[in-house]
Amino acid sequence: MAEAKKIEETVVKGITLNLSMKEAQALMAVIGNVSGNRYEAPRKHTDDVWLTLKRAGVENVFQNRVEGKISFRRSDYVF
């Protein structure tokens, strides 16, 4: 027998985060270590967040304490 199900979709237009300064500094350190093409890869979005934090007065205090890089496989880019 056929069955119908209503699927509701929520469209998120933006997100607001309330972070402590230490949380913002940790986030800045993590997203500052995303590698890849800044124009075509997810890095373009992490760069935007990093710059927004910088403009808000957040400093990358963990800059020399992060090991490794975060990279996205090219086949996973969905833009």
C-alpha positions in Angstrom: 0.0 0.0 0.0 1.3 3.5 -0.8 2.3 5.7 2.0 2.8 9.5 2.1 4.9 11.4 4.5 5.1 15.2 4.9 8.8 16.3 5.0 9.3 19.7 6.5 12.5 21.6 5.5 14.0 24.3 7.6 16.1 26.9 5.9 18.7 28.5 8.1 19.7 32.0 7.0 22.3 32.5 9.6 23.7 31.4 12.9 24.7 33.5 15.9 27.2 32.1 18.3 27.9 33.5 21.8 31.5 32.5 22.7 33.7 33.3 25.6 37.0 34.9 24.6 38.9 31.6 25.1 36.4 29.7 23.0 36.7 32.3 20.2 40.5 32.1 20.5 40.4 28.3 20.2 38.0 28.5 17.2 40.3 30.9 15.6 43.3 28.6 16.1 41.4 25.6 14.6 40.0 27.4 11.5 43.3 29.1 11.0 44.7 25.7 10.2 42.4 24.8 7.3 44.3 24.3 4.1 43.1 24.4 0.5 42.2 26.8 -2.2 40.7 29.9 -0.5 38.5 30.6 -3.5 37.0 27.2 -4.3 37.4 25.0 -1.2 35.6 25.2 2.2 38.6 27.3 3.3 36.9 30.4 1.8 34.3 30.1 4.5 36.7 29.4 7.3 38.8 32.4 6.2 35.6 34.6 6.4 35.0 33.4 10.0 38.7 33.9 10.9 38.6 37.5 9.6 35.3 38.2 11.4 36.9 37.0 14.7 40.0 39.1 14.0 37.9 42.2 13.4 36.1 41.6 16.7 39.4 41.8 18.5 40.1 38.1 19.0 43.8 37.2 18.9 45.2 33.9 17.7 46.9 33.1 21.1 47.2 29.4 20.2 48.9 30.1 16.9 52.1 28.1 17.7 50.3 25.4 19.7 48.3 23.7 16.9 49.7 20.7 15.2 48.7 19.6 11.7 46.3 21.0 9.1 42.7 20.4 8.3 42.1 19.6 4.7 39.0 18.7 2.7 39.1 16.1 -0.1 38.4 17.7 -3.4 35.6 15.2 -4.2 33.7 16.3 -1.1 33.3 20.0 -2.2 29.7 20.9 -2.6 29.4 24.4 -3.8 
